Amino acid sequence: MVPLKDENPIKITPYVTYILIAINILVFVYELSLNSTQLDIFFHLFAVVPKELTASFNGINVHQGIPEAITPITSQFLHAGFTHIAFNMLFLWIFGNNIEEQLGKAKFLLFYLSCGVLAVLAQWFFSAMSVIPSLGASGAIAGVMGAYILKFPQAKIVTLVPLGFFFPIFRIPAVYFLGFWFLEQALNGITSFEVTASVGMESGGVAYWAHAGGFVAGAILGPMLGLFSPKTDKPEVIG
């Protein structure tokens, strides 16, 4: 399923959403300038390595150039391939603007980063001794989606569904589109306990628990930060 942008305008310019997208793209462009050895070092330094994060929590010095405790934030701006960043930024663009509009710029930034950190910790809980670097904005964006399903459950997601040579367009209520996505992540997480996973890495696996954890975090933090303050009308069609 590929959501398509509808012509429905938003009421404010979502600067924080655009800045987050820009930072992610700039970091990815920098990644492209690195050779494979340099990229491995870069990922190991700024991505979350669960085993090293575990050691850090236990007070053990892992001799990294930056404190391992901040990697749950820095890892949110790293991506492992074109498909990885393309879909993440597409979904951030689709859902982020309305949540930023509801929370305001400062609260939205706090919300976004917090969801990303909690998503990383959810995945870390199930793979605390993994040595595979975990990275990507998926967990934070899942948090945005978790808030969105609460605030705009009946907003229509304009969705292109490829069926062979045909590409029919459906308008699916957000509560079904995002609800199905969340259930898929949770079920895949339950059935993949023995599978090594990393946050959105194409060369590794998909961190389903990070996605599910981020989604739940967004559903909890959104209301706490003012998601239901009367600021805007519900959009009729979002994509």
Secondary structure, DSSP 8 states (H G I E B T S, - for coil): -EE---S---SS--HHHHHHHHHHHHHHHHHHTS-HHHHHHHHHHHSB-HHHHHHHHTT-----SS-GGGHHHHGGG--SSHHHHHHHHHHHHHHHHHHHHHH-HHHHHHHHHHHHHHHHHHHHHH-TT--S-B--SHHHHHHHHHHHHHH-TT-EEEEE--BTTB--EEEEEHHHHHHHHHHHHHHHHHTTTTS---TT-TTS---HHHHHHHHHHHHHHHHHTTTTSS-S---SEE-
